[in-house]
Amino acid sequence: MKKNFVFSNEQYNPYLYLTSGGYEATTPSHQYGPLGRSGYMLHYISNGKGTFISDNITYHMKKGDFMYIEPKKL
């Protein structure tokens, strides 16, 4: 699995603090969780498709979709 992180915090914003950023090429069987994250996360699907489950709702994700994850939410 290839992971690359990109981070540049050139400007300070008191309302938004970016802690990390990057991209990951996952395998077709990739899974994460159920586990809550420590911060807010925004994911963009640049290629492929998958399933995202939150609050017992299943979302079928595909290229071009975004998903937003709140802290500590499974």
C-alpha positions as CSV (number, residue, x, y, z in Angstrom):
1,M,0.0,0.0,0.0
2,K,1.5,3.4,-1.0
3,K,0.9,6.4,1.3
4,N,2.2,9.9,0.7
5,F,1.5,12.8,2.9
6,V,1.7,16.4,1.9
7,F,1.6,19.2,4.4
8,S,2.1,22.9,4.1
9,N,0.8,25.2,6.9
10,E,1.9,28.6,5.5
11,Q,-1.0,30.6,6.8
12,Y,-2.6,30.5,10.2
13,N,-6.4,30.3,10.5
14,P,-8.0,30.3,14.0
15,Y,-11.1,28.5,12.7
16,L,-9.4,25.8,10.6
17,Y,-6.3,23.9,11.6
18,L,-4.9,21.4,9.1
19,T,-3.0,18.6,10.8
20,S,-2.2,16.4,7.8
21,G,-3.0,15.8,4.2
22,G,-2.0,13.3,1.6
23,Y,-3.2,10.5,-0.6
24,E,-3.3,6.7,-0.3
25,A,-3.5,4.0,-3.0
26,T,-5.4,1.3,-1.3
27,T,-5.9,-2.4,-2.2
28,P,-9.3,-3.6,-3.4
29,S,-10.0,-5.2,0.0
30,H,-9.0,-2.2,2.1
31,Q,-11.0,-1.7,5.3
32,Y,-10.7,0.6,8.3
33,G,-12.6,0.4,11.5
34,P,-15.0,0.5,13.0
35,L,-12.9,3.0,14.9
36,G,-13.4,6.7,15.6
37,R,-10.9,9.2,14.3
38,S,-9.3,11.9,16.4
39,G,-10.3,14.8,14.1
40,Y,-12.4,15.8,11.2
41,M,-11.6,14.1,8.0
42,L,-12.5,14.9,4.4
43,H,-11.9,12.1,1.8
44,Y,-12.0,12.5,-1.9
45,I,-12.3,9.4,-4.1
46,S,-10.0,10.0,-7.1
47,N,-10.3,6.6,-8.6
48,G,-12.3,3.4,-8.1
49,K,-15.3,2.8,-5.9
50,G,-16.2,1.5,-2.4
51,T,-18.6,1.4,0.5
52,F,-18.7,3.8,3.4
53,I,-20.9,2.9,6.4
54,S,-21.8,5.4,9.2
55,D,-24.7,5.5,11.6
56,N,-26.0,2.2,10.0
57,I,-26.3,4.0,6.6
58,T,-24.4,2.5,3.6
59,Y,-23.0,4.9,1.0
60,H,-21.8,3.6,-2.3
61,M,-18.9,5.8,-3.2
62,K,-17.3,6.3,-6.6
63,K,-14.7,8.4,-8.4
64,G,-15.4,12.1,-7.8
65,D,-17.3,11.6,-4.5
66,F,-16.3,13.2,-1.1
67,M,-17.0,11.9,2.3
68,Y,-16.8,13.8,5.6
69,I,-16.1,12.1,8.9
70,E,-16.6,13.7,12.3
71,P,-14.3,13.1,15.3
72,K,-15.0,9.9,17.3
73,K,-17.8,8.8,15.0
74,L,-17.7,5.2,13.8
